[in-house]
Amino acid sequence: MAANRFVQGMILGLDVTPLLIILLMMAILIFLGMFMDWIGIALLTMPIFVPIVTGLGYDPVWFGVVFCMNMQVSFLSPPFGPAAFYLKSVAPPDITLMTIFASVWPFILMQLLALALVVLNPGIALWLVNLK
């Protein structure tokens, strides 16, 4: 627990904008998503990231949505994109895994665009929560 508080204090003490810290977290999540399963990433990063996000003044529900969107991007991205392997198991034999990985890039780009929209405009993710 002391290590978590140390990392939180160190990051919150940086003289950078909160958006830059969030973008760094997103980059870490996307990088980890290329090599790890989402459960492992959640167990590894959430105890560190959530206190930082709330310390920056962001809504934890918004961060949960952004985390899930990040994991969806990593679910498609090479080298270990499990969705591509699932697709290969049901694709015709003449479709190679390289063809599938080459074909997912437009979908990854669309997901990154949606992720950027939600990061820059938290109201997209929070409109339902804010209905009263």
C-alpha positions in Angstrom: 0.0 0.0 0.0 2.9 2.4 0.7 4.2 1.9 -2.8 0.8 2.8 -4.3 0.7 6.0 -2.2 4.3 6.8 -3.3 3.5 6.4 -7.0 0.2 8.3 -6.6 2.0 11.2 -4.8 4.8 11.2 -7.3 2.5 11.4 -10.4 0.1 13.9 -8.8 3.0 16.0 -7.9 4.2 16.3 -11.6 3.9 19.7 -13.2 2.0 18.5 -16.2 -1.6 18.8 -17.3 -4.0 16.1 -16.0 -4.9 15.2 -19.6 -1.2 14.3 -20.3 -1.2 12.0 -17.3 -4.4 10.3 -18.5 -2.9 9.9 -22.0 0.2 8.3 -20.5 -2.1 5.9 -18.6 -3.9 5.1 -21.8 -0.6 4.4 -23.6 0.5 2.1 -20.8 -2.8 0.2 -21.0 -2.6 -0.2 -24.8 1.0 -1.4 -24.5 0.1 -3.9 -21.7 -2.9 -5.0 -23.8 -0.6 -6.2 -26.5 1.0 -8.8 -24.3 -1.4 -9.5 -21.4 -5.0 -10.5 -20.8 -7.4 -7.8 -19.6 -7.9 -9.4 -16.2 -4.2 -9.3 -15.4 -4.0 -5.7 -16.6 -6.9 -4.7 -14.4 -5.4 -6.4 -11.4 -2.0 -4.8 -12.1 -3.0 -1.2 -13.0 -6.3 -0.4 -11.3 -5.0 -0.2 -7.7 -2.4 2.4 -9.0 -4.5 4.2 -11.6 -7.8 4.7 -9.9 -6.5 6.8 -7.0 -4.5 8.9 -9.4 -7.6 9.4 -11.7 -9.8 10.4 -8.7 -7.0 12.6 -7.4 -6.9 14.4 -10.7 -10.6 15.1 -10.4 -11.9 12.7 -13.0 -15.0 10.5 -12.6 -14.1 6.9 -11.8 -17.0 5.7 -13.9 -15.6 7.6 -16.9 -12.2 6.0 -16.3 -13.9 2.5 -16.2 -15.4 3.2 -19.6 -12.1 4.4 -21.0 -10.4 1.3 -19.5 -12.9 -1.0 -21.2 -12.4 0.8 -24.5 -8.7 0.4 -24.2 -9.0 -3.3 -23.5 -11.2 -3.6 -26.6 -8.4 -2.0 -28.7 -5.9 -4.3 -27.3 -8.2 -7.3 -27.9 -7.7 -6.7 -31.7 -4.1 -5.4 -31.8 -1.1 -7.6 -32.7 0.9 -9.5 -31.7 -1.4 -11.3 -29.4 -4.9 -10.0 -30.4 -7.1 -12.8 -29.3 -10.0 -11.6 -31.5 -7.9 -12.3 -34.5 -7.2 -15.9 -33.4 -10.9 -16.4 -32.7 -11.7 -15.2 -36.2 -9.0 -17.5 -37.7 -10.6 -20.5 -36.0 -13.9 -19.9 -37.9 -12.5 -18.4 -41.1 -12.1 -20.5 -44.3 -8.7 -22.3 -44.6 -7.4 -20.0 -47.3 -7.6 -16.9 -44.9 -4.3 -16.6 -43.1 -3.7 -15.0 -39.7 -1.5 -12.4 -41.4 -4.5 -11.5 -43.7 -6.6 -11.1 -40.6 -4.1 -9.0 -38.7 -3.6 -6.8 -41.8 -7.4 -6.3 -42.0 -8.0 -5.3 -38.4 -6.1 -1.9 -38.7 -9.2 0.1 -39.9 -11.1 -1.2 -36.9 -8.3 -0.4 -34.5 -8.2 3.1 -35.9 -11.9 3.5 -35.4 -11.7 2.3 -31.9 -8.8 4.7 -31.1 -10.9 7.5 -32.6 -13.8 6.6 -30.3 -11.4 6.4 -27.4 -10.0 9.8 -28.1 -13.6 11.2 -28.3 -14.5 9.8 -24.9 -11.2 10.9 -23.3 -11.6 14.5 -24.6 -15.4 14.6 -23.9 -16.2 12.7 -20.7 -19.9 13.5 -21.2 -20.2 10.9 -23.9 -19.5 8.2 -21.3 -21.4 9.8 -18.4 -24.6 11.0 -20.0 -26.6 8.0 -18.8 -25.1 8.1 -15.3 -26.0 11.8 -15.1 -29.7 11.3 -15.9 -31.8 11.9 -12.8 
